[in-house]
Amino acid sequence: MMTGTIKRLTDKGFGFITPDEAGAKDVFFHSSALIDMVFDELREGDKVSFETEDSEKGPRAVNVQRAA
């Protein structure tokens, strides 16, 4: 699992996470990738853990949950 910070949220149910790993690029996520929370509970700056998978548009975050 990787960790990161919610960088940006949209009103369309998706956003971007900035990984804590130095030099890593921001990762897209969709509200369907959230575990044990709903999109409206997220705020920019929240710490999360996540995994990534490849998609046709590049890497995306899956299994996104609040960091412990």
C-alpha positions as MATLAB code, in Angstrom:
seq = 'MMTGTIKRLTDKGFGFITPDEAGAKDVFFHSSALIDMVFDELREGDKVSFETEDSEKGPRAVNVQRAA';
ca = [
       0.000    0.000    0.000;
       1.128    3.513   -0.786;
       0.224    6.627    1.179;
      -0.501   10.123    0.004;
      -2.537   13.294    0.375;
      -5.755   14.274   -1.387;
      -4.638   17.077   -3.681;
      -7.810   17.955   -5.544;
     -11.456   16.903   -5.544;
     -14.048   17.638   -8.199;
     -17.822   17.892   -8.064;
     -17.998   14.978  -10.538;
     -16.885   12.261   -8.093;
     -13.169   11.996   -8.768;
      -9.924   13.551   -7.648;
      -6.167   13.295   -7.458;
      -3.791   12.007   -4.795;
      -0.212   13.221   -4.343;
       1.829   10.157   -3.257;
       4.224   10.556   -0.334;
       6.927    8.855   -2.421;
       9.453   11.469   -3.581;
       9.152   12.300   -7.264;
       5.928   10.320   -7.794;
       3.297   11.880  -10.043;
      -0.248   12.604   -8.898;
      -2.619    9.653   -9.230;
      -6.236    9.822  -10.424;
      -8.990    8.169   -8.379;
     -12.751    7.725   -8.811;
     -15.277    7.628   -5.983;
     -15.933    3.953   -6.792;
     -12.365    3.210   -5.545;
     -13.159    4.325   -1.972;
     -13.347    1.794    0.873;
     -15.341    2.405    4.074;
     -16.110    6.053    3.270;
     -18.101    8.141    0.844;
     -16.731   10.775   -1.502;
     -18.456   13.652    0.321;
     -16.480   12.814    3.503;
     -13.139   13.528    1.797;
     -11.395   16.880    2.052;
      -8.340   18.188    0.249;
      -5.327   17.566    2.495;
      -6.677   14.285    3.941;
      -4.106   11.494    4.258;
      -5.043    8.246    2.502;
      -3.575    4.860    1.674;
      -4.132    3.262   -1.712;
      -2.920    0.843   -4.335;
      -2.456    1.579   -8.021;
      -3.427   -0.246  -11.170;
      -2.855    0.511  -14.822;
      -5.690    1.915  -16.889;
      -5.899    3.024  -20.494;
      -5.167    6.614  -19.359;
      -2.308    5.726  -17.007;
      -2.111    4.664  -13.365;
      -5.147    5.108  -11.119;
      -5.666    4.641   -7.402;
      -7.824    1.767   -6.113;
      -8.707    0.603   -2.596;
      -8.483    4.189   -1.325;
      -9.027    4.528    2.425;
      -8.105    6.869    5.242;
      -4.518    6.425    6.372;
      -4.162    4.879    9.822;
];
